[in-house]
Amino acid sequence: MATTEPLIGIPCRRDRSGNYRLKPILAQAPAYIPAVVQAGGVPFLIPLDLPETGLRQLYGLADGLLLAGGGDVDPARYGAGPHPTLGDVQPERDALEITLTRWAAAEGKPLLAICRGIQVVSVALGGTLWQDIPSQLPKAVLHRKGKPGENPPDFLAHPVRLTPTSRLVDILQAGVVLTNSLHHQAVRTVAEPLTVAGYSADGIIEAVEIPGHPFFVGVQWHPELLVGDMESARRLFRAFVSACREG
Ligand code: MN
């Protein structure tokens, strides 16, 4: 009898860079795939431009959802005007991921949110963002490491201190984790039922979760780029896929 591993749905982004400027494609960064696979899950990509009924059908198929990194959330989503540094905004991706987030939060579907993902889940549930750390919080540590030609994307940029009572402490089996850092935006405020699960030393929110949810975790770093070297990164994906299996 064939075994059935948990299906993990990962929404795409629209890539209109370089050769795709005139003919954008739907895409996703490849590192999420082996990170899910090594934890025992089977990933599939969710396209943009779905009607809500179709999105709901794919949501039902998924045992869990992974929100990946990417561009900036439209600040209108949290009642702010555009900052001069605002990057690539994709309103259709915001809409799709915000819908998935609200369903997963309300219905107990496991969700892991990475980098842009932690910002999406915060906004989806009523929180706000810092639009640009370097200009709005000039005393913050450097969170945008790994510029092309400088550091590799798995460069360990800064530690994150986890909230002692958080689920994440149990999952990662550590109170402090070293993280890579590839973001210029960050979560500014969180709204219920989301709680902060970790901060960097400058007070930036780096992890969130929903207490009591089967698995609802957001991290500002990129654990999918660390699974080769860091046991704590593998633990995060294993805990996520295990929750998807039990759901
Ligand atoms: Mn950071």
Boltz pocket constraint, residues with backbone or C-beta under 6 A from the ligand:
constraints:
  - pocket:
      binder: B
      contacts: [[A, 142], [A, 143], [A, 158], [A, 180], [A, 181], [A, 182], [A, 183], [A, 200], [A, 206], [A, 220], [A, 221]]
      max_distance: 6.0
